[in-house]
Amino acid sequence: MRRSLVVGNWKMNGSKAFVEQLVGGMVGVLSNAQVDIAVCPTYVHIPQTLTACAGSAISVGAQDCSHVSSGAYTGEVSAPMLRDLGCQWVILGHSERRQYHDEQNALVGAKLTAAVESGLLPILCVGETLEQREGGEAQAVVASQLEGSLRDQVSLAGLVVAYEPVWAIGTGLTASPEQAQEMHAFIRQSLENIPGLDAAATRLLYGGSVKGANAGELFSQADIDGALVGGAALDASEFLAIVNAAC
Ligand code: 13P
């Protein structure tokens, strides 16, 4: 039985006051949650978020990490640094990183290695664009993203995969539960070919315009084990509604 996981990706949003208010609106309510819950603030808000979430059911992650552990890499933050702060998770290969920072599968794979070696739990994002879906390439794109970053990994302990169709991110367009389930089943099947991974035990999250109103239907699908939430994670009551739908 896979335990549900709901992760908030705050992207490049927030301020000290906002974080205080958002986390303050969730910690007490979520103290006895039956699902795993995490939030991923910007790097600069991680220490404050860790302090605010201490002792609660909410764990904290980062939205990215470097592929190396230290050195002359101006502007980068490494996986050991994040682990040292107290982060448990790191999102890798998000479509916004792929789109705006030209991240390719091999680099995402190197980041994944660095994350696992440091004891961070990686959340690997995959997903096709609208053009790729309309061209009938959705499964091939996702398969190559999985293969390209999971192949040759020595350890994939605790790996989580998030299916985020690019056309559903921040657009208000959600994949239908059936569309999402179809891809999740395909992802689980593809993971069976990755050595060292227990595909049946791997949690698969759906991401793309998830809200309190559509979460329940998505979570009722056999291979959807939770959500990676963007916009709705910036609103405590929406995020709580999504967590409740996963309980
Ligand atoms: P939205 O929930 O805003 O569509 O964002 C999804 C996402 O990109 C989470 O990583």
Residues whose N, C-alpha, C, O or C-beta is under 5 A from the ligand:
A	BS01	13P	N9 A168 I169 G170 T171 G207 G208 S209 V210 L228 V229 G230 G231 A232
